[in-house]
Amino acid sequence: MKKHILIIFTTIMLLLVSASCSVNVSTDATIESGHEELRIHFIDVGQADCILIELPTDEEVLIDSGNREDSGVIINYLDELGIEDIEYFILTHPHEDHIGSAPDVLNNYDVDKIYMPDVSADSQIYKNTIQAIHNENTELIKAKAGTSIIDSSNLSFDVLAPNSMWYSETNEYSLVTRLVYKDTSFLFTGDAESVSELEMVKAGYEIDSDLLKVGHHGGETSSSQIFLDAVTPKYAVISVGKDNPYGHPHKKTLNRLNAMGASVYRTDELSTITALSDGSQIKIDKAEFSEEKNINKTNYIGNINSMKFHYLDCSSVINMKDTNKKLFRNRADAVKQGFIPCSICKP
């Protein structure tokens, strides 16, 4: 009898140990179950910002969404990559060149969480964005310094700014985030300027990063010397439009970056820029997909007033009110939702 009891006890212990090991393997394999490579796409949306991050956990992050007219470019790019949902959507601040296509993104993809600073704007695009968040029942998180988005042993994503309740400039409310994948690090600054930069330095945050998304399209009031001295970037990416009226990137900013020894990459010169990390080193590459695709024939826009849909280059779209626009990724989506094809462009 004692022998039988011992055998049963031993069997139970082995089963418990086996179960415990299974749980541990599953937990440790969180990163390994993905593609094991971090991919960051600085999408060329001209004088605006839009960054797609493919995490090694098979999750996606979208930081900002360009201007309103950039929705076709953004959605076409995400579709080419096979993106179906976005786990983390970060809108750094409520300027149109950062939230312009947010309503269309929310309409076309399943978004789990959206992060915004606790500041509003008296603009129609801001109102449209908030309405789209409510319509899609997306979880909205008002983030600030100290907010943790992802926290694991090999992957972390944290908010480092804003650090104050009030600023005189909307740009200073920008959500600044730092992403760390194993031994590589990335700092995304939105349009944060020198006031916010100094706050981060004085707070003693870990902001030293291999790659810096340069603040405010390379404007003179961002990328202060004290901030760059703390970041010490090896790579600097500037999202900026060709021949923009603001003179971005400013010569002083470029001089400071060059003096740091950073390799500078600009979307106005290279179009979409891709950064790849295996966790130990970073590689900067060209966009995985050509920007010369004719997006007008792969995306459609509907008029919710007339219930007709068009190609994006249709003459009927020019005078269409923004509040009446509804973007579709394909023709089938438009038809399914009850829209009829335009008799002029015949989509």
N, C-alpha and C positions, 0 to 999 in steps of 0.2 A: 504493500500500500504506500509506504513512504517513497519507494522508488517511483511509483506512478505519479504521486504528488510532485516529486522533484522534476519529473519529465514535463508535466503540465506547466509548472511554474517556469521552467526554463523556456518552454515554447512561448508562453505569454510574454516573457521578457524580450525574446528575440523579435516577436511581432512588434512590440512597443519601440524597440530600438530601430527596427526597419522603418516604421512609420515616421519616427523622428528624423531619420536620415532623409527620407523622401521629402519631408517638409523643408529641410535645410537645403537640399539640392535645388528645389524649386525656387527658393528665395535667392540663393546665390546665382542662379542662372537667369535672373531678370534681364541683365544686359545681354548675356550670351544668346538668349532666345531671339534677339533682333538681328540686324545686319552687321552689328559690331562696329559700324562706322557712323560717325556723326557727319551729316551733310548740311551745310548752311548755304542758302541761295539768296544772294543780294539781287533781287529782281530789278531790272532796269525799268523804272516807272518815271523816268525823267526827273524833274525837280520835285521829288516826293520820296517817301520811304515805303518799302515793303520787303520783308525778310521772311523767308520760309526756312524753318529748321526741321530736318528729319532726324529725330533722336534714335539712338541705337536700341531703344525699347520699342521700336515700331510705332512711336507716337509722333505727332506733328505739332509744331509751334508756328504761329504766324504772328509776326510783329509788324503792326501797322498795315495799311491797305491802300496806299497811294491816293490819288485824286479820284473824283467820280468817274472821269473818262478812262481810268486805268482798269476798270473792272474786267473788260474783255481780255486784256493782256494777262492779268493775274489769274483769272479762272482758266484761261487756256493753258497757262504754264502749269498750274496745279493738276489739271486734267491730264496733261502729257505725262506727268509723273505718277499718275494713277492715284492721286490723293482723293479719298472719299470722305474723310472726316478730319476735324482739327480738334485736338484735345485742349490746347491752350491758345487763346487768341488775345494778344496783348495790343491795346491801343494806347500808345504812349501819352498822347495828349490830344485835345479836341480840335486841332487845326485840320482843315480839309485835306491837305496833302498827306495826312497820316490816317484819317478815318474815312476818306472819300468813298471808297468802295466797300466799306464795312457792311452796309445793308445787303448788297449783292452777295458778299461772301456768306453772310448768315442765311441768306435765302437759298444758296446753292450747296451748302455743306452742313453736316451735323457738327455743331460746335459744343463741346462739353462745358468749358469755362471761359469767361471773358474777363480780362483784367483792365481796369481803367483807373486813373488818378481821381481823387475826390475833387474835381473841378468841372464846371459845366461851361457851355458856350451858347450865346444867343445867335445860333446859326441854324439854317434849315437842315444842313447835313448832320449836325449834331442831334437835332430832334428826330430826324429819320433813323439815325443809328440807334438811339435809345428805344424808339418805337419798334425797330426790327428785333432788338434784344428781347423786348417784352413779347412780341408776336411769336418768336421762336422758343420762348420760355427757357432762355439760356441763363445759366447761373452767372450773375454779375458780382465781381469782387472788386471793391474799391481798395486798391493796393497802395502801399506806401513803404518806406524803408523798413526792413525787418520782415516783410512778407516773404514766406518761403513757398515757392511754386513746386519744386521737386527737391527731395532730400533723400539720397541713397549713398551707398559707399563709393560708387564709381561715377555718379552723376548727380549734380546739384544745380539748382536754378533759383537764384534769389534776387529780390528787389532791393536796391541800394538807395534809391531816391524816388520821390521827393522826401526831404527830411523836415520840412516846415509846413505849417498850415496855410500860409499866405505868401504869395510872391507878386511882384508888380508886373511880371511878364509871364504869359501863359506857357511859354517854352520851358520855364524853370520848373513847372509842375511835371515835366516829362518823367515817365517811369524809366528808371535806369536799371537794367538787369545784368547779372553776371552768370554765365553758364560755365560750369566746369565738368569736363569729361576726362576722367583719369588724370593724366599729367598735362592736359591742354585746357586753356581758359579763353573766354570770349566776353567782351564787354559791349553791351548795346545801350546807346545813350539817348536815343530819340533826338530831341532838339535841346537837351539840357545845356544851359550856358554856364558862365563862370561862377555865378552865385551858388548854384547847385553843386558844381564841381568842387568848390571850396568846402562846402558842407560835408561832402563825402570824405574828403581828405582829412578834415578836422575830426570827423567821427571815428577815424581810425579803421574804416572798413578795408577789407582785403580787396583792392581794386587792381593790383598788378595782374596784367592779362597779356596773353600772347597776341590776341587780335582785338583791335579796337574798331568798332563802328563809329566813325568820327561824327561828333555832334553837329546838328544844325547844318548839314550839307557842306561842312567845311567852313562855316561862317567865322568871322573874326572874333566874335564874342564867345565862342566855345573853344575847347582844346587849349585852355590856359596852360602856361608853363608848369605851374605847381601841380596841376592835374596830370599832365603828361609825365612829369617826373615820378609820380606815384604809379602810373599805369605801365610805363616802359614797354610800349607795344612793339612787337616785331613786325606786325602787319597792321596796316590801317586801310579801311575801306570807306570810301566816300560815295554816298548815293546823291547824285547831282545831275541836273539837266544841262544839255549843251546850250551854250550861249544864253544862259539864264540872266535875267535883268538884275540880279542881286550881286553879281560878281563872285559867286561861289564856284569853287573853293577860294577863299581869300589867300593872297600871297603870303601873308604873315603866318597863317595856319599851316600852309605847306612848308614854309621855312622851319617852323617849330618841329613838325613831324620829321622832316629831313634831318634836322639837327639831332633828333633822337635816334637816327639810324633806322627808322621804320620804312618798310617797303610799302609804298602807297599805291592803291588800286582804286580807280575811279570808273563809275558806271558811264559817265559821259564819254570816256575814251574806250572802254572795253565792253560796254553793254553789261548784261547780267554776269555777275561774278560768283563763283562757287568755291567755298572753302571746305575741305575734307579733313577729318581727323580720325586717326585710328586709336586715339587715346595717348599716343606718345609723340606724334609729330603732326604738323598741319601742312596741307598742300593746297595752294591756290590754283584754281583751274578755270577754264572757260565754262560757260553755261552748258548744261547737258543737252539742252535742246535749243535749236536755232530760234532767234527772235524774228527771223524773216518770214515766218509762217503767215499766211493770210488769215488773220483771226476773224475777218469779216464773214468768212464762209464757214466758220466752225462755231460761231456763237450767234445768238439771236436775241433781239430785244422786243418786248411786247409793250403795247399801250393798254393799260388797264381801263382806259376810258372807252376806246374803240374796240377793245378785245381783238386787235390784229397784231401779228408779230412780223418783224422785218429783219433783214440783214442789218448789221451795224452801220453800213455805209449807205443805207437807203436815204433818199432825200426827205422822206417823211419823218426821219429821226431827228433831223436838225432842229426843228421847231417844237419837238416834243418836250413837255414839261418834265422836270426831274421826278416830280411826285407821281407821274403817270407811268414811269419806266419800270419794267420788270425784265431782268436778264434771264435767259435760258441757256443752258450748256449745250443743248441739242434740240433738233426740230421736234423730236418725239415728246419732250417735256412740254413744249409750247402747246402742241395739239392736245396732249393729255389734260392740260389745265383749261381747255376750252377756247384757246386762241385760234384765229383763222389766219391763213397766210395773206400778206399784203399783195394787192393786185399789181403794184408797180414793180417791186423788186423780185416778186415771186420766189420767196424762200422755200 
